[in-house]
Amino acid sequence: MTTESSFKDAFAKYAEYLNDLNDKRERVVKASRDVTMNSKKVIFQVHRMSKYNKEEILEKAEKDLAAVADQYMSRLVKELQGTDFWKLRRAYSPGVQEYVEAATFCKFCRTGTLLHLDEINASLLPLSDPTLEPLQLNILDYLLGLADLTGELMRLAIGRISDGEPEFAKRICEFVREIYRELSLIVPHMDDSSDMKTKMDTMLQSVLKIENACFSVHVRGSEYMPLLGSSEPSSFLLGVSDIEL
């Protein structure tokens, strides 16, 4: 009877542990979805940017991004700090990737530089209880978010060309090329890289689209003058100043 009782007690503890873990997973999935949804809103906000309202839009996007961290990322941190959070990575990874994408997107549009993983993790530290092990984003989720960033930068580059900012689009092109070049050296050596390899194919398509758009403007720039903010009247078809007949 003693042995049977000890087995029952042990399995009762295992059952309690698994039930608690499943409950935690459900809460983490919900928090991750909220992070994803609100991070997407930040990205959409940045895409409203034009050369006339850049400062206003970026200030609003950065404010919204801070709210995502304070209201939604903080819930993930609260659930995962002080635990073996890697066990629940599949539950929170989509939200983290979207947050990385939004944060790096805002940083590039503001400074033209890349927001590093250390900077993101440092920004999350104040959300953690100092007595517990803090949640730190891992390198794989960061790289997956970075891969998604290139798609948003492709859309931004096309938009900047149509808005008369080809030089901005050229900077985006150089930036995305650099990301692709660096990741193409890393990804083949990654063990768990099936998702990353898929995103590399998509990233290459984004690079080619930006390059083609910038190349078209560079080679046929005179035809695009009315779209590029020129104040001089010109014939769109001929690429020369209108002449009175």
Order of alpha helices (4+ residues) and beta strands (2+ residues): alpha-alpha-alpha-alpha-alpha-alpha-alpha-alpha
